[in-house]
Amino acid sequence: MGVLNGRTAIVTGAASGIGAAIADAYAAEGANVLLADRDVDRLAVAVERIGAAGGTATSAVVDVTDAEQTKAMVDACLADFGRVDILVNCAGMLTEVPLVEMDVATWDEMIAVDLRSVFLGCRWAVPHMVAQGSGRVVNVASQLGIKGGESLVHYSAAKAGVIGLTKALAREVAPHGVLVNAIAPGPIETPLVAGISEDWKIAKRAELPLGRFGLPHEIAPTAVLLASDPGGNLYVGQTLGPNSGDVMP
Ligand SMILES: NC(=O)c1ccc[n+]([C@@H]2O[C@H](COP(=O)([O-])OP(=O)(O)OC[C@H]3O[C@@H](n4cnc5c(N)ncnc54)[C@H](O)[C@@H]3O)[C@@H](O)[C@H]2O)c1
């Protein structure tokens, strides 16, 4: 018996990195998991991996910036499993551009993928949670939403927006039994940071009190905690920081 036994979760960005690790961990803890991503091939691999490990998983190919597709994602979860207990908004992207060179389309794309997507996931899933009187939302932000990052005004703004959305929605729906929280990881070894220069990574590691980046499976337990009962019962509007010591609020 896992701590999420019998619960149903949607995890976006579940084809890779942190989202894939959270989907694995939720399934290992007994949840039925709908994995959502736009990467069809890696999504299939992730679903198969969970099945091979004895878990229960289905998938939805979704562009999380699209209102109709995200609504269909929630409907698919209801069709597959009958309810939505947990929503993890993890899909995201990262590009680096100094503000003085940033075109408007670059800004708009980042806000759509990293912030609008979180609104959309919540917009369609939370009413079902409110109606059933229980639910958990875990939004994956970033410590850069707290401290800011060079050449990352768009990413930092989107992630700060996720933290603000989390607090506001937490106040709105906690009285209905729905707990909304965020995770703000530090640098984690995933494809998202693969393109960043080795020089930057060496300098960044030296700056971290822990001296190293995290791994996706080191973030997943925080997502399990926030979804669990009683472990997550008192977290409301919080932003937890598994970040190698990069930010100490
Ligand atoms: N890796 C880090 O250092 C780090 C640090 C802090 C926060 N984060 C956040 O963690 C989350 C996961 O990142 P990751 O590092 O695992 O990256 P990743 O690139 O390994 O995974 C991101 C996933 O999101 C999916 N995705 C992107 N845009 C999408 C869209 N429009 N529709 C559907 N799916 C889409 C991708 O296909 C991919 O599978 C992101 O929100 C990221 O900002 C990552």
The ligand as an SDF file (V2000), in Angstrom:
LIG
                    3D

 44 48  0  0  0  0  0  0  0  0999 V2000
   15.7720   21.3730  -14.6630 N   0  0  0  0  0  0  0  0  0  0  0  0
   15.8660   22.4060  -13.8480 C   0  0  0  0  0  0  0  0  0  0  0  0
   16.9690   22.8420  -13.4860 O   0  0  0  0  0  0  0  0  0  0  0  0
   14.6330   23.0820  -13.3240 C   0  0  0  0  0  0  0  0  0  0  0  0
   14.7680   23.9570  -12.2430 C   0  0  0  0  0  0  0  0  0  0  0  0
   13.6360   24.5970  -11.7450 C   0  0  0  0  0  0  0  0  0  0  0  0
   12.4070   24.3770  -12.3120 C   0  0  0  0  0  0  0  0  0  0  0  0
   12.3010   23.5110  -13.3720 N   0  0  0  0  0  0  0  0  0  0  0  0
   10.9620   23.3260  -13.9360 C   0  0  0  0  0  0  0  0  0  0  0  0
   10.6180   21.9600  -13.8770 O   0  0  0  0  0  0  0  0  0  0  0  0
    9.6850   21.6650  -14.9140 C   0  0  0  0  0  0  0  0  0  0  0  0
   10.1370   20.4330  -15.6530 C   0  0  0  0  0  0  0  0  0  0  0  0
   11.3870   20.7150  -16.2720 O   0  0  0  0  0  0  0  0  0  0  0  0
   12.4920   19.6060  -16.5740 P   0  0  0  0  0  0  0  0  0  0  0  0
   13.7710   20.1510  -16.0900 O   0  0  0  0  0  0  0  0  0  0  0  0
   12.0150   18.2960  -16.1200 O   0  0  0  0  0  0  0  0  0  0  0  0
   12.5310   19.7310  -18.1680 O   0  0  0  0  0  0  0  0  0  0  0  0
   12.3460   18.6540  -19.3330 P   0  0  0  0  0  0  0  0  0  0  0  0
   12.6910   19.3970  -20.5660 O   0  0  0  0  0  0  0  0  0  0  0  0
   13.0790   17.4090  -19.0000 O   0  0  0  0  0  0  0  0  0  0  0  0
   10.7820   18.3420  -19.2860 O   0  0  0  0  0  0  0  0  0  0  0  0
    9.8290   19.2930  -19.6860 C   0  0  0  0  0  0  0  0  0  0  0  0
    8.6830   18.5500  -20.3390 C   0  0  0  0  0  0  0  0  0  0  0  0
    7.6520   19.5160  -20.6360 O   0  0  0  0  0  0  0  0  0  0  0  0
    7.1470   19.2080  -21.9260 C   0  0  0  0  0  0  0  0  0  0  0  0
    6.5600   20.4000  -22.5380 N   0  0  0  0  0  0  0  0  0  0  0  0
    7.1810   21.5620  -22.8360 C   0  0  0  0  0  0  0  0  0  0  0  0
    6.3270   22.3960  -23.4140 N   0  0  0  0  0  0  0  0  0  0  0  0
    5.1240   21.7470  -23.5010 C   0  0  0  0  0  0  0  0  0  0  0  0
    3.8520   22.0900  -24.0310 C   0  0  0  0  0  0  0  0  0  0  0  0
    3.6190   23.2770  -24.5960 N   0  0  0  0  0  0  0  0  0  0  0  0
    2.8600   21.1780  -23.9340 N   0  0  0  0  0  0  0  0  0  0  0  0
    3.0800   19.9770  -23.3680 C   0  0  0  0  0  0  0  0  0  0  0  0
    4.2630   19.5900  -22.8720 N   0  0  0  0  0  0  0  0  0  0  0  0
    5.2830   20.4700  -22.9410 C   0  0  0  0  0  0  0  0  0  0  0  0
    8.3460   18.7000  -22.7200 C   0  0  0  0  0  0  0  0  0  0  0  0
    7.9490   17.9500  -23.8570 O   0  0  0  0  0  0  0  0  0  0  0  0
    9.0870   17.8790  -21.6670 C   0  0  0  0  0  0  0  0  0  0  0  0
    8.6770   16.5320  -21.6840 O   0  0  0  0  0  0  0  0  0  0  0  0
    9.6020   22.9230  -15.7930 C   0  0  0  0  0  0  0  0  0  0  0  0
    8.4470   23.6480  -15.4580 O   0  0  0  0  0  0  0  0  0  0  0  0
   10.8560   23.6810  -15.4100 C   0  0  0  0  0  0  0  0  0  0  0  0
   10.7290   25.0700  -15.6020 O   0  0  0  0  0  0  0  0  0  0  0  0
   13.3740   22.8490  -13.8840 C   0  0  0  0  0  0  0  0  0  0  0  0
  1  2  1  0
  2  3  2  0
  2  4  1  0
  4  5  1  0
  4 44  2  0
  5  6  2  0
  6  7  1  0
  7  8  2  0
  8  9  1  0
  8 44  1  0
  9 10  1  0
  9 42  1  0
 10 11  1  0
 11 12  1  0
 11 40  1  0
 12 13  1  0
 13 14  1  0
 14 15  2  0
 14 16  1  0
 14 17  1  0
 17 18  1  0
 18 19  2  0
 18 20  1  0
 18 21  1  0
 21 22  1  0
 22 23  1  0
 23 24  1  0
 23 38  1  0
 24 25  1  0
 25 26  1  0
 25 36  1  0
 26 27  1  0
 26 35  1  0
 27 28  2  0
 28 29  1  0
 29 30  1  0
 29 35  2  0
 30 31  1  0
 30 32  2  0
 32 33  1  0
 33 34  2  0
 34 35  1  0
 36 37  1  0
 36 38  1  0
 38 39  1  0
 40 41  1  0
 40 42  1  0
 42 43  1  0
M  CHG  2   8   1  16  -1
M  END
$$$$
